[in-house]
Amino acid sequence: MKQKVELSRNILLLAGLVVLAVGFVAGTRSEQIYGAVGPLLGFRVDTSKLDLSSVQHTYQALKTHYNGSLNTDKLIAGANKGLVEAIGDPYTVYMDSKEAAQFNDELSGDIGGGIGAEIGLRGKQPTIIRTLPDNPAVKAGLRAGDVITAVNDEPMVGQSVEKTVKAIKGEAGTTVKIAVIRAGENRTFTMTRQIINNPSVTSEVKDGVGIMTISRFDEGTVSLARKAASAFKAQNVKGVVVDLRGNGGGYLDAAPGVAGLWLKNDKTVVSVRGNGGNETYKAEGEPVLAGVKSIVLVDGNTASAAEIVAGALQQQGVATLLGQKTFGKGTVQEIIPLGDGSQLKVTIKRWYLPKGQNITGDGIQPDIKVELTQQDLDRGHDRQIERAKQLLVR
């Protein structure tokens, strides 16, 4: 089973119903979930002795008294969600088949019909966090920092990232109208959805500096990052900027390969402790960027696997961190398929940086603090990357 240091974005923290029922129909997934969650979270459950009589009573009362039709599938999904949410861990999540498919597509970069923009919450409002190059959003004129107020005339003010993204996505070839506020001014953009090309790593050379942007850690990230690093080396760049801003994480086993672009193979990247034992991950691959001046850009949305790489490079003394404090997610999740397309994402371990810190709730402080203001976003000015370039070429 591939372990993941999972994404922390709000779209993946899917809210479920209150516990209504667990296993009130013979053959439901309650025993599966109890059996999966129990050992991983340190308790033992004999599913043959679970007393579900109160749940049966609740269901029978609903059948008898509820003035309307009952959707059994929805009740089961709600029960499973409630069971998992009762643990109180925001990263342990039950996903029904639809949510699981969306989660897996997002992690792999398979967005489907969309506009090529990442959406997050800023000030509790859905906001464009990043636009992908050569995609509908950037071509239409949307920018990072644009606050989304409506999609196809449906109000989005105060709505969740999940609802906003759902409204924006659709079949490739169809149009979508997005209203935003930028610098206090209302603007509307219309664009045609398309199949989005969303590689996890993009790179370019500007003013003699190599800029590598890693948006997530998936199965292709290490090879793409190594290809970019080799190109930088061949062009004899003056330094390298690694942009991990907005990177919410991904596969744990991608982190040692990316860190290995700078670190020798005997250097520790991260230690993982928890159920199933402890393990130390060392850097992997040839350190083609060893000795090259490097700055890693981080912000409050840099999380999980991205924090592992940033923290390892900082603590091993091979890169400087610039930007703002990171998110602070120091746990590892595992995906457990439940047989019908649904799946359980469950916390199984905690991870620790080379000097022994678990950063949960604390994040990582940058060596050089540079804030990116709303005014910067409104003007399309990236003072963080400009500052990094200045430091590398001086």
C-alpha positions in Angstrom: 0.0 0.0 0.0 1.5 3.3 -1.0 1.6 5.7 1.9 0.8 9.4 1.4 1.6 12.6 3.3 -1.8 13.8 2.2 -3.1 17.1 0.9 -4.5 19.5 3.5 -6.7 21.7 1.3 -10.2 22.3 2.4 -11.7 20.6 -0.6 -10.4 17.3 0.8 -11.8 17.8 4.3 -15.2 16.7 3.3 -17.9 17.2 5.9 -20.3 14.2 6.6 -23.6 13.7 8.3 -24.0 13.2 12.0 -23.9 9.6 13.0 -27.3 8.3 12.1 -26.7 4.6 11.5 -23.9 2.1 11.4 -24.5 -1.2 9.7 -28.3 -1.3 10.0 -28.4 -3.3 6.8 -26.8 -6.7 6.7 -23.5 -6.6 4.8 -22.9 -2.8 5.2 -19.4 -1.4 5.6 -19.4 -0.7 9.4 -17.4 -3.8 10.2 -15.0 -3.0 7.4 -14.4 0.5 8.7 -14.1 -0.6 12.4 -11.7 -3.3 11.4 -9.6 -0.9 9.3 -9.6 2.0 11.7 -9.2 0.2 15.0 -5.7 -1.3 14.6 -4.3 1.8 12.8 -5.4 4.1 15.6 -4.3 1.8 18.4 -7.5 0.1 19.6 -8.8 -3.4 19.1 -12.3 -4.0 18.0 -14.1 -7.3 17.9 -16.6 -6.5 15.2 -18.6 -9.7 16.1 -19.5 -8.1 19.4 -20.4 -4.6 18.3 -23.7 -3.6 19.8 -25.6 -1.8 17.0 -29.0 -2.1 18.6 -29.4 1.6 19.1 -28.5 2.2 15.5 -31.1 -0.3 14.5 -33.7 1.4 16.6 -32.8 4.8 15.1 -33.2 3.4 11.6 -36.5 1.7 12.4 -37.8 4.9 14.0 -36.9 6.8 10.8 -38.6 4.2 8.7 -41.8 4.4 10.8 -42.0 8.1 11.5 -40.1 10.0 8.8 -42.5 11.9 6.5 -40.7 11.2 3.3 -38.6 8.6 1.4 -35.3 7.3 2.8 -32.3 6.8 0.6 -30.5 3.8 2.1 -27.3 4.5 0.2 -27.1 8.0 1.5 -27.8 6.9 5.0 -25.0 4.3 4.9 -22.6 6.9 3.5 -23.6 9.4 6.2 -23.2 6.7 8.9 -19.7 5.9 7.7 -18.7 9.5 7.5 -20.1 10.1 11.0 -18.2 7.1 12.4 -14.9 8.3 11.0 -15.5 12.0 12.0 -16.2 10.9 15.6 -12.5 10.2 15.9 -11.8 13.9 15.7 -8.9 13.8 13.3 -9.5 16.2 10.3 -7.2 14.1 8.1 -9.0 10.8 8.7 -11.8 10.9 6.2 -14.4 8.5 4.7 -15.0 9.2 1.0 -17.9 7.8 -0.9 -17.2 6.5 -4.4 -17.7 9.9 -6.1 -15.5 11.7 -3.6 -12.9 9.0 -3.8 -12.7 9.3 -7.5 -12.4 13.1 -7.3 -9.7 12.9 -4.6 -7.6 10.4 -6.7 -8.0 12.5 -9.8 -6.8 15.6 -8.1 -3.8 13.9 -6.6 -2.8 12.5 -9.9 -3.4 15.8 -11.7 -6.3 14.4 -13.8 -8.5 17.5 -13.5 -10.8 16.8 -16.4 -12.8 19.7 -17.9 -11.8 22.8 -16.1 -10.1 26.2 -16.4 -6.6 25.6 -15.1 -6.8 27.4 -11.7 -6.3 26.4 -8.1 -9.0 27.6 -5.7 -8.5 28.2 -2.0 -10.0 30.2 0.8 -8.7 33.6 1.8 -10.6 35.5 4.4 -13.3 32.8 4.1 -13.9 33.7 0.5 -13.2 31.4 -2.5 -10.1 32.8 -4.2 -7.8 32.1 -7.1 -4.6 30.8 -5.6 -2.7 30.0 -8.8 -3.3 29.9 -12.5 -1.7 27.2 -14.6 0.2 28.4 -17.7 -1.4 28.0 -21.1 -4.8 27.2 -19.8 -8.3 28.9 -20.0 -8.0 30.9 -16.7 -4.8 32.7 -17.5 -5.8 33.2 -21.1 -9.1 34.8 -20.0 -7.3 37.1 -17.6 -7.9 35.6 -14.2 -5.1 36.2 -11.7 -4.0 34.8 -8.3 -5.8 36.8 -5.7 -9.1 37.2 -7.6 -12.0 36.7 -5.2 -14.7 34.6 -6.8 -18.2 36.1 -6.3 -20.2 34.0 -8.8 -20.0 31.2 -11.2 -22.5 31.3 -14.1 -24.5 33.9 -12.1 -24.7 31.5 -9.0 -23.4 33.4 -6.0 -20.3 32.0 -4.4 -19.6 34.6 -1.7 -18.9 32.7 1.5 -19.2 29.3 -0.2 -16.8 26.5 0.3 -13.9 25.6 -2.0 -15.7 22.3 -2.8 -18.8 24.0 -4.0 -16.9 26.6 -6.0 -14.8 24.0 -7.8 -17.8 21.8 -8.5 -19.5 24.8 -10.1 -16.5 25.7 -12.2 -15.7 22.2 -13.5 -17.7 20.7 -16.3 -17.5 19.1 -19.7 -14.6 20.2 -21.9 -15.8 22.5 -24.7 -18.5 24.1 -22.6 -18.3 27.7 -21.3 -18.2 29.1 -17.8 -18.6 32.6 -16.6 -16.8 33.6 -13.5 -17.3 36.9 -11.6 -14.5 38.2 -9.3 -13.5 41.1 -7.3 -10.0 42.5 -8.0 -8.7 45.5 -6.1 -12.2 46.4 -5.2 -13.4 46.3 -8.8 -16.0 43.8 -10.1 -14.9 41.9 -13.2 -16.4 39.1 -15.2 -14.5 36.5 -17.3 -15.9 34.0 -19.7 -13.8 31.0 -20.8 -14.2 27.6 -22.4 -13.5 24.6 -20.2 -10.8 22.2 -21.6 -9.0 19.1 -20.5 -6.3 20.5 -18.3 -2.6 19.7 -18.6 -1.5 19.9 -15.1 2.1 18.5 -14.6 3.3 18.5 -11.0 6.5 20.2 -12.0 7.1 23.2 -14.3 10.4 25.0 -14.8 12.0 28.0 -16.6 15.1 30.1 -16.5 14.7 33.8 -15.8 17.6 36.3 -15.5 20.0 33.4 -15.2 18.1 31.8 -12.3 16.4 28.4 -12.6 12.8 28.4 -11.3 11.2 25.1 -10.5 7.6 25.1 -9.4 6.3 21.9 -7.7 2.5 22.0 -7.2 2.1 18.6 -5.6 4.0 15.3 -5.0 2.7 12.6 -7.3 4.2 9.6 -9.0 5.8 11.6 -11.8 7.2 14.4 -9.6 10.7 13.0 -9.0 11.4 12.4 -12.6 10.1 15.8 -13.7 12.1 17.6 -11.0 15.2 15.7 -11.9 14.8 16.6 -15.6 14.4 20.3 -14.7 17.4 20.1 -12.4 19.6 18.6 -15.1 18.5 21.3 -17.5 19.4 24.0 -14.9 22.8 22.4 -14.4 23.4 22.2 -18.2 22.6 26.0 -18.5 24.9 26.8 -15.6 22.3 28.8 -13.8 23.4 31.3 -11.1 21.0 29.7 -8.6 17.7 27.8 -8.2 14.4 28.9 -6.8 12.1 26.0 -5.8 8.5 27.3 -5.5 6.5 25.2 -3.0 3.9 27.8 -2.3 0.4 26.4 -2.3 1.8 22.8 -2.5 -0.4 20.8 -0.2 1.6 17.6 -0.3 1.1 14.2 -1.9 3.1 10.9 -1.9 5.6 10.5 1.0 8.0 8.5 -1.2 8.4 11.4 -3.6 10.0 13.6 -1.0 13.4 11.8 -0.7 13.8 11.8 -4.4 13.2 15.6 -4.7 15.4 16.3 -1.7 18.0 14.1 -3.2 18.6 16.7 -6.0 20.6 18.6 -3.3 21.4 16.0 -0.6 23.8 13.1 -0.6 22.3 9.6 -0.1 23.5 9.3 3.5 21.5 12.4 4.6 18.2 12.1 6.4 15.2 13.6 4.8 12.4 12.6 7.3 11.7 10.0 10.0 8.3 8.4 10.3 7.0 6.9 13.5 3.7 5.2 14.3 1.7 2.1 13.6 3.7 -0.6 11.8 7.0 0.6 13.2 9.5 3.5 12.6 11.4 4.3 9.4 14.0 6.8 8.3 14.0 8.0 4.8 17.3 9.1 3.3 17.9 11.2 0.2 17.7 9.3 -3.1 19.3 9.8 -6.5 22.3 11.8 -7.7 22.5 15.3 -6.0 22.9 17.2 -9.3 22.2 20.5 -7.6 24.6 20.0 -4.7 26.5 23.3 -4.2 24.1 25.3 -6.3 22.7 28.3 -4.4 19.1 27.6 -3.8 16.1 29.3 -2.2 12.8 27.5 -1.4 9.6 29.6 -1.5 7.0 28.7 1.1 3.7 30.1 2.4 0.8 29.2 4.6 -0.5 26.7 2.1 2.8 24.8 1.9 2.0 21.5 3.7 2.8 18.0 4.4 5.2 16.4 1.9 6.1 19.9 0.7 7.1 20.8 4.3 9.2 17.6 4.5 11.3 18.8 1.5 11.5 22.4 2.6 12.4 21.4 6.2 15.0 18.9 5.2 16.7 21.2 2.8 16.7 24.0 5.4 17.9 21.8 8.3 20.6 20.1 6.2 21.9 23.6 5.3 21.6 23.3 1.5 18.8 25.9 0.9 17.3 29.0 2.4 13.6 29.3 3.0 11.9 32.5 2.0 8.3 33.6 2.3 5.8 32.9 5.1 5.3 30.2 7.8 4.1 26.9 6.4 0.9 25.2 7.2 2.1 22.7 9.8 0.9 19.1 9.0 3.1 16.4 10.3 1.1 13.3 9.9 1.0 10.5 7.3 -2.2 9.0 5.9 -2.9 5.7 4.1 -5.7 5.1 1.6 -7.7 1.9 2.3 -10.1 0.9 -0.5 -13.4 -0.4 0.9 -14.5 -2.5 -2.1 -17.3 -0.5 -3.7 -15.4 2.5 -4.9 -15.4 4.2 -1.5 -12.3 4.6 0.5 -10.9 5.5 3.9 -8.0 8.0 4.3 -6.7 7.3 7.8 -3.8 8.8 9.8 -1.3 6.1 10.6 2.0 7.9 11.5 3.6 11.2 12.4 6.7 12.4 10.7 9.8 14.2 12.0 12.4 16.5 10.4 16.1 15.7 10.5 16.6 17.5 13.8 13.6 15.7 15.4 10.7 18.2 15.2 7.2 17.3 14.4 5.7 20.5 13.0 2.0 19.7 13.5 0.2 23.0 14.2 3.4 24.9 14.3 4.7 24.9 10.7 8.2 25.9 9.6 9.4 29.4 9.9 11.2 30.8 6.8 14.8 32.1 7.1 13.8 35.2 5.3 10.3 36.5 5.9 8.7 38.2 2.9 4.9 38.7 2.8 2.9 38.6 -0.4 0.2 41.2 0.1 -3.2 41.5 -1.5 -2.0 44.6 -3.2 0.8 42.5 -4.8 -1.6 40.0 -6.0 -3.9 42.6 -7.4 -1.0 44.1 -9.3 0.3 40.7 -10.5 3.6 41.5 -8.7 5.4 38.5 -7.0 7.7 40.2 -4.5 8.8 36.8 -3.0 10.2 35.4 -6.2 11.8 38.7 -7.1 13.5 38.9 -3.7 14.7 35.3 -4.2 16.2 36.1 -7.6 17.9 39.2 -6.2 19.6 37.2 -3.4 20.8 34.5 -5.9 22.4 36.8 -8.4 24.0 39.4 -6.1 
